[in-house]
Amino acid sequence: MGVAVNEAGVFSLQIEDDGLGFDGSGVKKKPGRGVANIRARASMIDAEVEWKKRDSGGTVFCLHKKERGKPPPDLRADSS
């Protein structure tokens, strides 16, 4: 898992696993609302999501969000 905010203020979340893999492009072939719900929730915060197959097996999930008009948060700040 990785979390980052780049110099342009884009927040990125990346989660990887080493399972069988998941093809996000074929989700309409199967019943269910899981992926559609993830995409809908991401759009509510003006974010984009994607899934990629790893060559070695498994899946990489990415969420990217740009904060408009706000400086990126300082992730090193102590929250206590």
CYANA upper distance limits for C-alpha pairs under 8 A (distance plus 0.5 A):
  1 MET  CA     13 LEU  CA      7.97
  1 MET  CA     14 GLN  CA      6.04
  1 MET  CA     15 ILE  CA      4.92
  1 MET  CA     16 GLU  CA      6.71
  2 GLY  CA     12 SER  CA      8.39
  2 GLY  CA     13 LEU  CA      6.31
  2 GLY  CA     14 GLN  CA      5.60
  2 GLY  CA     15 ILE  CA      7.06
  3 VAL  CA     11 PHE  CA      7.97
  3 VAL  CA     12 SER  CA      6.17
  3 VAL  CA     13 LEU  CA      5.16
  3 VAL  CA     14 GLN  CA      6.99
  4 ALA  CA     11 PHE  CA      6.30
  4 ALA  CA     12 SER  CA      5.78
  4 ALA  CA     13 LEU  CA      7.26
  5 VAL  CA      9 GLY  CA      6.23
  5 VAL  CA     10 VAL  CA      5.85
  5 VAL  CA     11 PHE  CA      4.94
  5 VAL  CA     12 SER  CA      6.79
  5 VAL  CA     72 PRO  CA      7.21
  5 VAL  CA     73 PRO  CA      8.32
  6 ASN  CA     10 VAL  CA      6.02
  6 ASN  CA     11 PHE  CA      7.37
  7 GLU  CA     72 PRO  CA      8.48
  9 GLY  CA     66 LYS  CA      6.52
  9 GLY  CA     67 GLU  CA      6.74
  9 GLY  CA     71 PRO  CA      7.03
  9 GLY  CA     72 PRO  CA      5.30
 10 VAL  CA     64 HIS  CA      7.16
 10 VAL  CA     65 LYS  CA      6.06
 10 VAL  CA     66 LYS  CA      4.84
 10 VAL  CA     67 GLU  CA      7.13
 10 VAL  CA     72 PRO  CA      8.11
 11 PHE  CA     64 HIS  CA      6.13
 11 PHE  CA     65 LYS  CA      5.55
 11 PHE  CA     66 LYS  CA      6.58
 11 PHE  CA     67 GLU  CA      8.20
 11 PHE  CA     72 PRO  CA      8.47
 12 SER  CA     62 CYS  CA      7.51
 12 SER  CA     63 LEU  CA      6.13
 12 SER  CA     64 HIS  CA      5.06
 12 SER  CA     65 LYS  CA      7.03
 13 LEU  CA     62 CYS  CA      6.13
 13 LEU  CA     63 LEU  CA      5.62
 13 LEU  CA     64 HIS  CA      7.10
 14 GLN  CA     60 VAL  CA      7.30
 14 GLN  CA     61 PHE  CA      6.09
 14 GLN  CA     62 CYS  CA      5.01
 14 GLN  CA     63 LEU  CA      7.06
 15 ILE  CA     60 VAL  CA      6.20
 15 ILE  CA     61 PHE  CA      5.65
 15 ILE  CA     62 CYS  CA      7.10
 16 GLU  CA     58 GLY  CA      7.74
 16 GLU  CA     59 THR  CA      6.18
 16 GLU  CA     60 VAL  CA      4.88
 16 GLU  CA     61 PHE  CA      6.81
 17 ASP  CA     58 GLY  CA      5.68
 17 ASP  CA     59 THR  CA      6.01
 17 ASP  CA     60 VAL  CA      7.19
 18 ASP  CA     56 SER  CA      8.20
 18 ASP  CA     57 GLY  CA      6.09
 18 ASP  CA     58 GLY  CA      4.46
 18 ASP  CA     59 THR  CA      7.20
 19 GLY  CA     57 GLY  CA      6.63
 19 GLY  CA     58 GLY  CA      4.69
 19 GLY  CA     59 THR  CA      7.53
 20 LEU  CA     57 GLY  CA      6.35
 20 LEU  CA     58 GLY  CA      5.61
 20 LEU  CA     59 THR  CA      8.23
 21 GLY  CA     53 LYS  CA      6.18
 21 GLY  CA     54 ARG  CA      7.69
 21 GLY  CA     57 GLY  CA      6.32
 21 GLY  CA     58 GLY  CA      4.50
 21 GLY  CA     59 THR  CA      5.35
 22 PHE  CA     51 TRP  CA      7.76
 22 PHE  CA     52 LYS  CA      7.87
 22 PHE  CA     53 LYS  CA      6.76
 22 PHE  CA     58 GLY  CA      7.63
 22 PHE  CA     59 THR  CA      6.34
 23 ASP  CA     27 VAL  CA      7.80
 23 ASP  CA     51 TRP  CA      7.34
 23 ASP  CA     52 LYS  CA      7.37
 23 ASP  CA     53 LYS  CA      7.11
 24 GLY  CA     35 VAL  CA      8.29
 24 GLY  CA     50 GLU  CA      7.77
 24 GLY  CA     51 TRP  CA      6.10
 24 GLY  CA     52 LYS  CA      7.98
 26 GLY  CA     30 LYS  CA      8.30
 27 VAL  CA     35 VAL  CA      7.69
 33 ARG  CA     37 ASN  CA      6.32
 34 GLY  CA     38 ILE  CA      6.85
 35 VAL  CA     39 ARG  CA      6.72
 36 ALA  CA     40 ALA  CA      6.55
 37 ASN  CA     41 ARG  CA      6.54
 38 ILE  CA     42 ALA  CA      6.63
 39 ARG  CA     43 SER  CA      6.68
 39 ARG  CA     48 GLU  CA      7.88
 39 ARG  CA     49 VAL  CA      7.02
 40 ALA  CA     44 MET  CA      6.92
 41 ARG  CA     45 ILE  CA      7.56
 42 ALA  CA     46 ASP  CA      6.84
 42 ALA  CA     47 ALA  CA      5.41
 42 ALA  CA     48 GLU  CA      6.58
 42 ALA  CA     49 VAL  CA      7.39
 42 ALA  CA     63 LEU  CA      8.35
 43 SER  CA     47 ALA  CA      5.83
 43 SER  CA     48 GLU  CA      7.19
 45 ILE  CA     65 LYS  CA      8.16
 46 ASP  CA     65 LYS  CA      6.93
 46 ASP  CA     66 LYS  CA      8.11
 47 ALA  CA     63 LEU  CA      7.16
 47 ALA  CA     64 HIS  CA      5.99
 47 ALA  CA     65 LYS  CA      4.87
 47 ALA  CA     66 LYS  CA      7.68
 48 GLU  CA     63 LEU  CA      6.13
 48 GLU  CA     64 HIS  CA      5.84
 48 GLU  CA     65 LYS  CA      7.09
 49 VAL  CA     61 PHE  CA      7.81
 49 VAL  CA     62 CYS  CA      6.04
 49 VAL  CA     63 LEU  CA      4.96
 49 VAL  CA     64 HIS  CA      7.04
 50 GLU  CA     61 PHE  CA      6.38
 50 GLU  CA     62 CYS  CA      5.85
 50 GLU  CA     63 LEU  CA      7.23
 51 TRP  CA     59 THR  CA      7.19
 51 TRP  CA     60 VAL  CA      6.14
 51 TRP  CA     61 PHE  CA      5.09
 51 TRP  CA     62 CYS  CA      6.93
 52 LYS  CA     59 THR  CA      6.18
 52 LYS  CA     60 VAL  CA      5.63
 52 LYS  CA     61 PHE  CA      7.08
 53 LYS  CA     57 GLY  CA      7.39
 53 LYS  CA     58 GLY  CA      6.60
 53 LYS  CA     59 THR  CA      5.21
 53 LYS  CA     60 VAL  CA      6.87
 54 ARG  CA     58 GLY  CA      5.88
 54 ARG  CA     59 THR  CA      5.96
 54 ARG  CA     60 VAL  CA      7.19
 67 GLU  CA     71 PRO  CA      7.94
 67 GLU  CA     72 PRO  CA      7.64
